[in-house]
Amino acid sequence: MKPTYEYSPVTEEQKVILEAFNDVFSKIDADIKKLVPAGRYQSLALTHLETAAMFASKGISKQGD
């Protein structure tokens, strides 16, 4: 399997960082749902936020590879 698709176990330090990012992304998610009217643009904002969270998570978990 290509390294891109392999599971990368995270260290305790990375877990702390991931939890901090999770809190930030969750807050932004709630703000978007609260402040942006429901519809296409809210959906796009949430989709791109989810994408950003995924890449941030992957970047943190792949540190040191």
C-alpha positions as CSV (number, residue, x, y, z in Angstrom):
1,M,0.0,0.0,0.0
2,K,1.2,3.5,-0.8
3,P,2.3,5.5,2.3
4,T,-0.3,8.1,1.4
5,Y,-3.1,5.7,2.4
6,E,-1.5,4.1,5.4
7,Y,-2.6,4.7,8.9
8,S,-0.2,6.9,10.9
9,P,-0.4,6.4,14.6
10,V,-0.1,9.7,16.5
11,T,2.0,10.7,19.5
12,E,0.6,12.1,22.7
13,E,1.8,15.5,21.6
14,Q,0.1,15.2,18.2
15,K,-3.2,14.2,20.0
16,V,-3.1,17.4,22.1
17,I,-2.6,19.5,18.9
18,L,-5.3,17.6,17.1
19,E,-7.7,18.2,20.0
20,A,-6.9,21.9,19.9
21,F,-7.6,22.1,16.2
22,N,-10.8,20.1,16.7
23,D,-12.0,22.8,19.2
24,V,-11.2,25.6,16.7
25,F,-12.8,23.9,13.8
26,S,-15.9,23.1,15.9
27,K,-16.2,26.7,16.9
28,I,-16.0,27.9,13.3
29,D,-18.5,25.3,12.3
30,A,-21.0,26.5,14.9
31,D,-20.4,30.2,13.9
32,I,-21.0,29.4,10.2
33,K,-24.2,27.6,11.1
34,K,-25.3,30.5,13.3
35,L,-24.2,33.5,11.1
36,V,-24.4,32.3,7.5
37,P,-28.0,31.8,6.2
38,A,-28.8,28.2,5.3
39,G,-28.3,27.4,1.7
40,R,-25.6,26.9,-0.9
41,Y,-23.0,29.3,0.5
42,Q,-23.3,27.9,4.0
43,S,-23.0,24.4,2.6
44,L,-19.9,25.4,0.6
45,A,-18.3,27.0,3.7
46,L,-18.9,23.9,5.8
47,T,-17.6,21.6,3.0
48,H,-14.4,23.7,2.7
49,L,-14.0,23.9,6.5
50,E,-14.2,20.1,6.6
51,T,-11.6,19.8,3.9
52,A,-9.3,22.2,5.8
53,A,-9.8,20.2,9.0
54,M,-8.9,17.0,7.1
55,F,-5.7,18.4,5.6
56,A,-4.7,20.0,8.9
57,S,-5.2,16.6,10.7
58,K,-3.3,14.7,8.0
59,G,-0.5,17.2,8.2
60,I,-0.2,16.9,12.0
61,S,-0.4,13.1,11.9
62,K,2.2,12.8,9.2
63,Q,4.8,15.0,10.9
64,G,8.1,13.2,11.0
65,D,7.3,10.8,8.1
